[in-house]
Amino acid sequence: MQGLVVLIFPFLLMLFVLAMERVQVNLDRLSVGRAQVDEFLESADDTDVSNLARSGLPAALDQLRRRRKQESDDEED
């Protein structure tokens, strides 16, 4: 019985590590740095704040950047 545990434990440990790595990747993707928060707070309007409340900071920041890029593209034309 102990021999079976010795053979199975490394396999289970490896599965656990792979699962935790996947969780960490998702957390890293969702995390936001201080500079990004400052950027958002400096230029956010009512629409951006409601996006923040509805979908979280990463999505609201992406939408703000898209809108800014579109506005700068419109000004160039």
VEXBAPA-281648 format. One record per residue (C-alpha): residue in three letters; z, x, y negated; residue number from 1. Coordinates in Angstrom, 2 decimals, always signed. Each point is the difference from the previous one (the first is absolute). Layout:
BEGIN
NODE;rest;pz;px;py;nr
NODE;Ala;Z;X;Y;NUM
...
END
This chain:
BEGIN
NODE;rest;pz;px;py;nr
NODE;Met;+0.00;+0.00;+0.00;1
NODE;Gln;+0.85;+2.79;-2.43;2
NODE;Gly;-3.29;+1.67;+0.80;3
NODE;Leu;-1.85;-3.16;-0.97;4
NODE;Val;+1.86;-0.13;-3.33;5
NODE;Val;-0.88;+3.64;-0.64;6
NODE;Leu;-3.69;-0.79;+0.59;7
NODE;Ile;-0.10;-3.25;-2.00;8
NODE;Phe;+2.13;+1.00;-3.02;9
NODE;Pro;-2.54;+2.40;-1.61;10
NODE;Phe;-2.73;-2.63;+0.35;11
NODE;Leu;+2.16;-2.67;-1.64;12
NODE;Leu;+1.03;+2.43;-2.72;13
NODE;Met;-3.66;+0.76;-0.74;14
NODE;Leu;-0.81;-3.71;-0.25;15
NODE;Phe;+2.91;-0.48;-2.38;16
NODE;Val;-1.15;+2.90;-2.19;17
NODE;Leu;-3.55;-1.39;-0.16;18
NODE;Ala;+1.29;-3.44;-0.96;19
NODE;Met;+2.19;+1.47;-2.75;20
NODE;Glu;-2.93;+2.02;-1.32;21
NODE;Arg;-1.99;-3.21;-0.32;22
NODE;Val;+2.88;-1.63;-1.89;23
NODE;Gln;+0.23;+3.04;-2.31;24
NODE;Val;-3.72;-0.15;-0.80;25
NODE;Asn;+0.34;-3.65;-1.00;26
NODE;Leu;+3.03;+0.76;-2.16;27
NODE;Asp;-1.78;+2.90;-1.71;28
NODE;Arg;-2.97;-2.23;-0.75;29
NODE;Leu;+2.27;-2.58;-1.61;30
NODE;Ser;+2.21;+2.40;-1.94;31
NODE;Val;-0.53;+0.51;-3.70;32
NODE;Gly;+0.99;+3.01;-2.09;33
NODE;Arg;+1.80;+0.10;-3.33;34
NODE;Ala;-3.17;+0.95;-1.88;35
NODE;Gln;-1.79;-3.05;+1.39;36
NODE;Val;+2.85;-2.30;-1.05;37
NODE;Asp;+0.00;+1.51;-3.51;38
NODE;Glu;-3.78;-0.43;-0.22;39
NODE;Phe;+0.30;-3.63;+1.02;40
NODE;Leu;+2.82;-0.80;-2.42;41
NODE;Glu;-1.78;+1.62;-2.95;42
NODE;Ser;-3.16;-2.07;+0.29;43
NODE;Ala;+0.92;-3.19;+1.88;44
NODE;Asp;-0.62;-3.43;-1.46;45
NODE;Asp;+0.96;-3.49;+1.23;46
NODE;Thr;-2.74;-0.05;+2.65;47
NODE;Asp;+1.15;+3.34;+1.39;48
NODE;Val;+3.63;-1.13;+0.13;49
NODE;Ser;-0.92;-3.14;+1.92;50
NODE;Asn;-2.10;+2.14;+2.40;51
NODE;Leu;+3.04;+2.21;+0.42;52
NODE;Ala;+2.20;-2.96;+0.88;53
NODE;Arg;-2.58;-1.44;+2.37;54
NODE;Ser;-1.29;+3.04;+1.87;55
NODE;Gly;+2.22;+3.00;-0.75;56
NODE;Leu;-0.45;+3.12;-2.10;57
NODE;Pro;-2.74;+1.82;+1.97;58
NODE;Ala;-2.35;-2.99;-0.13;59
NODE;Ala;+0.81;-0.79;-3.63;60
NODE;Leu;-0.61;+3.63;-0.97;61
NODE;Asp;-3.35;-0.02;+1.82;62
NODE;Gln;-1.03;-3.16;-1.82;63
NODE;Leu;+1.06;+1.47;-3.35;64
NODE;Arg;-2.07;+3.12;+0.64;65
NODE;Arg;-3.01;-2.07;+1.07;66
NODE;Arg;+0.23;-2.13;-3.14;67
NODE;Arg;+0.32;+3.09;-2.20;68
NODE;Lys;-3.01;+1.62;+1.67;69
NODE;Gln;-2.04;-3.17;-0.46;70
NODE;Glu;+0.99;-0.19;-3.68;71
NODE;Ser;-0.98;+3.63;-0.57;72
NODE;Asp;-3.33;-0.59;+1.79;73
NODE;Asp;-0.64;-3.02;-2.22;74
NODE;Glu;+0.73;+2.05;-3.14;75
NODE;Glu;-2.50;+2.67;+1.05;76
NODE;Asp;-2.82;-2.55;+0.27;77
END
